[in-house]
Amino acid sequence: MKKYLITGLLILVPLAITFWVLHLVVATMDQVINLFPESMRNHPPLNIPGVGVILTIAFVLVVGVLAHNLLGRTLLTWWESILGRIPIVRSIYSSVKQVSDTILSPQGQAFRKTVLVEFPRPGAWSIGFLVGSPGPEIESKLGAVQTVFVPTAPNPTSGYTIILDQEQMLDLDMTVDEGLKYIISLGVVVPGARSQVAGLGPNTRFADDNPNE
């Protein structure tokens, strides 16, 4: 009885969480429909579920296309100059923009490599992600160093930003996605290991299996 319950949970829990996340994303993106007048929301195609997702993606694509031509760059510069004159908004926008430019830009090197560092004490090792150079001011005092982000488990959105010499870190043959899975799963999902769900089958054996059953 216990083994069947565990097998069912191994199959259904990941599916349930996946569908819940997808539903949350789709429902959030569908809120773009509220930008239209109420008289238009109740008529096709705006009243079709999922249209908000298509409109959101289309809007992002249009903004991207406009930003690549002269008119779009001019408007973007004008818009950023306006935001730069608003005290509180200026600080928030500039900080978020710097982070997004570093992480999302194809030329950016942030979070492109997974490393192993001795943290939080010598002899204790943690997985971190190489961010890049800390800047000329810090390098002028410490030499050739790198910034590494060490996330916490199971919430990788928080963590520690540390500056290390290249000799103080070990490069891992592990993708960033594999590193995040390892951290989020509290070390249960080992990179390169076969998923338990993927391995379920007629020959799968559990610790409490009775070979005579």
Stockholm file with secondary structure:
# STOCKHOLM 1.0

chainA/1-213         MKKYLITGLLILVPLAITFWVLHLVVATMDQVINLFPESMRNHPPLNIPGVGVILTIAFVLVVGVLAHNLLGRTLLTWWESILGRIPIVRSIYSSVKQVSDTILSPQGQAFRKTVLVEFPRPGAWSIGFLVGSPGPEIESKLGAVQTVFVPTAPNPTSGYTIILDQEQMLDLDMTVDEGLKYIISLGVVVPGARSQVAGLGPNTRFADDNPNE
#=GR chainA/1-213 SS CHHHHHHHHHHHHHHHHHHHHHHHHHHHHGGGGGGSCHHHHTSTTTTSTTHHHHHHHHHHHHHHHHTTSHHHHHHHHHHHHHHTTSHHHHHHHHHHHHHHHHHHSTTCCTTCCEEEEECSSTTCEEEEEEEECCCHHHHHHHCSEEEEEEECSSCTTSEEEEEEEGGGEEECSCCHHHHHHHHHTTTCSCTTCCCHHHHCSTTCCCTTCCTTC
#=GC SS_cons         CHHHHHHHHHHHHHHHHHHHHHHHHHHHHGGGGGGSCHHHHTSTTTTSTTHHHHHHHHHHHHHHHHTTSHHHHHHHHHHHHHHTTSHHHHHHHHHHHHHHHHHHSTTCCTTCCEEEEECSSTTCEEEEEEEECCCHHHHHHHCSEEEEEEECSSCTTSEEEEEEEGGGEEECSCCHHHHHHHHHTTTCSCTTCCCHHHHCSTTCCCTTCCTTC
//
